[in-house]
Amino acid sequence: MEFAEASERDGAFYVPAFVVKVGGQALTQDLAIGVSQVEVDLTLGGAGRFSFTVVETYDLERRAFLSGYGQSVLELLKFGAAVEIHLGYGDHSALILMIRGVITEISTSFAESGTPELSVAGYDNMFPMTLGKRSQSWANVSDSDVVNLLAREHNLGTSVEPTKEKHAQIEQNQESDIEFIKKLAARNHYEFFIDPTNGSLSFGPPKDRQPGVVSLRWGESLLNFKPEANLAAQVSSVEVYGWDPQSKKPIVGKAFAGEESGAEGTRTSGGAALRTATGKGAVVQLRQPVFTEAEARRRAEAVLNDHAKRFLTGEAESIGLPDLLPDRNVAIGNLGEPFSKTYYIQQTTHKIDGNGYRTRFKVKETSL
């Protein structure tokens, strides 16, 4: 989508708006509780976080935080209360749901002067997966089967793309559920996160080959951009070795620079740039419990992709755009070669305050 289309859809970005709902009720519109700013931070491989500031609710005579209707604000904003935050422009009915979660943090300050405010924060519905550590195992299942089972335990819907191999046994060893899913995602070169559009756990290959959801141009819609290309973590090939106990033969899987996910054929990958810069490649050799050549090959590809995605990283800031979400792409232009290209979004932070609506985002790419 071109930026002009987004501008027309959102009323030229003139009237940033938000709605914070707690327990299904909008704080400002339904409960007469003032909110001065909101922030939503969404990331791949972790729980999304939100925060907002409650203002003008402290009653100096009664020494209590009260809504416009006299209700106790702290009773409404209790730990575990369900929160929804909608952001966008113009009419509240057109705002986009950015996060569903629960309150986990409340703070305030009774300063020498001024009226106390409340800072409220929490995480999306992946939060319970971050708590505690467990040890358990599953027999004759795939990685995606296990992710579905864990999500069901936490009452999460799923959008899980099946992984190909069935494993005789998968073990979770003194890990939180989110740490364990992160390990399963890494060995398949999958990404996972809570999809804000439907609240389900998404687990699948990165959508790094799709067109940008919006086109941003530096000096216009793109306020700033700081890319960095770094060869330090790059490799030219990965070799994974296992052992077949039945045939008594080694199992080998290999992946090479140029085969990275999301690589653009007309651009240079990190592994290829390393080979050119040093005159030789860097090989990573790993021993892992794999049982077929195809599985070894996929493990090698996953490791190669993990290194490759650290080649080109960047941080940017734009006019507030709810379309910018993790696991999407953004087209950035007006930078000249080689930085004008499509980038894969890793993390986004959406903030509305007295200065308007801004979106900060981080990207990671395999080629430049």
Secondary structure, DSSP 8 states (H G I E B T S, - for coil): -BHHHHHHHTGGG-SEEEEEEETTEEHHHHH--EEEEEEEEEETTS--EEEEEEES-EETTTTEEB-TTS-BHHHHT-TT-EEEEEEEESSGGG-EEEEEEEEEEEEE---SSS---EEEEEEETTGGGGSS-EEEEEEEE-HHHHHHHHHHHTT--EEE---S--EEEEEEEEE-HHHHHHHHHHHHT-EEEE-TTT--EEEES--TTS--SSEEEBTTTEEEEEEEE--TT--SEEEEEEEETTTTEEEEEEEETT--TT--TTS-BHHHHHHHHHSS--EEEEE----SHHHHHHHHHHHHHHHHTTSEEEEEEEE--TT--TT-EEEEESS-TTT-EEEEEEEEEEEEETTEEEEEEEEEESB-
